[in-house]
């Protein structure tokens, strides 16, 4: 990955990290939050996995980001 690609990837991680934290703090499950915010559900879960893999947000047993459909 080039330096520019690394920077863009890190910016995407930060952007989605803020969205994921906002969802968790909203008290809504991921499906409802995505619907209300007009976020593609599949994109949310794709980035949720990436952000967690990157160690930015720990997985929580009581996490409302878990699949709920």
C-alpha positions in Angstrom: 0.0 0.0 0.0 1.4 3.4 -0.9 1.7 6.2 1.6 -1.3 8.0 0.1 -3.4 4.8 0.2 -2.4 4.3 3.9 -3.5 7.9 4.7 -6.8 7.5 2.9 -7.4 4.2 4.6 -6.7 5.7 8.1 -9.0 8.6 7.3 -11.8 6.1 6.4 -11.1 4.2 9.6 -11.5 7.5 11.6 -14.7 8.5 9.7 -16.4 5.2 10.3 -15.1 5.0 13.9 -17.1 8.2 14.6 -20.2 6.7 12.9 -19.9 3.5 14.9 -19.5 5.3 18.2 -22.5 7.5 17.4 -24.6 4.4 16.7 -23.5 2.8 20.0 -24.3 6.0 21.9 -27.7 6.4 20.2 -29.2 3.4 21.9 -30.5 2.2 18.5 -29.7 -1.1 17.0 -27.5 -1.0 13.9 -30.3 -1.6 11.5 -32.5 1.2 12.8 -29.5 3.6 13.1 -28.5 2.9 9.5 -32.1 3.4 8.3 -32.4 6.7 10.2 -29.0 8.0 9.0 -29.4 6.8 5.5 -26.3 4.6 5.8 -26.0 1.4 3.8 -26.3 -1.4 6.2 -23.6 -3.5 4.4 -21.2 -0.7 4.4 -21.7 -0.1 8.1 -20.9 -3.8 8.9 -17.9 -3.8 6.5 -16.4 -0.9 8.3 -17.4 -2.1 11.7 -15.2 -5.3 11.1 -12.4 -3.1 9.7 -12.4 -0.7 12.7 -12.6 -3.6 15.2 -9.8 -5.5 13.4 -7.7 -2.3 13.5 -8.2 -2.3 17.3 -10.0 1.0 17.3 -13.2 -0.2 19.0 -13.3 -3.3 21.2 -16.1 -5.8 20.7 -18.6 -5.6 23.6 -21.0 -8.4 24.6 -23.8 -5.9 25.1 -23.0 -4.1 21.9 -26.0 -2.9 19.9 -24.0 -3.1 16.7 -24.5 -6.9 16.6 -26.6 -8.3 13.8 -30.2 -8.0 14.7 -32.1 -9.1 11.6 
